[in-house]
Amino acid sequence: MTADERRAFLETGSRTAVVAVVRPDGRPHAVPVWFALDGDQVLISSPADTVKVRALRQDPRVTLVVDDPRPPYAFVKIDGVAEVSGDPDDIRRGVTMIARRYLDEAGARDFVGYATGPGMVLVRIRPERVLALDRVGG
């Protein structure tokens, strides 16, 4: 995929991403998340006390995968470095972008209220390597 095709793929519909991090004991941890793009960066929100956020504070390396499970199949894999932000303005801006992607106006308002509450953070993933393949199944 070209850069424009990757962006279109990532912004199409309401696909979720799987984020994988390294736990302090070396085991992988992978979870599905909602996300939005901010330029070339990927944004996710999370409670600060989750396994993924605690792991990212220890080791900011992260892999994010978004796939289309329908034939002929496609995916984008991003290896990058994460930055965890507790800045209220950054969180509000980021979670608003995420909410608009997945929810109607009322749902987005509720999500922003939840995701900007106490103990929430915004994670910005800066891509270092991207692999994007279209039609991997034929």
Secondary structure, 3 states (H helix, E strand, C coil): CCHHHHHHHHHCCCCCEEEEEECCCCCEEEEEECCEEECCEEEEEEECCCHHHHHHHHCCEEEEEEEECCCCCEEEEEEEEEEEECCHHHHHHHHHHHHHHHCCHHHHHHHHHHHCCCCEEEEEEEEEEEEEEECCCC
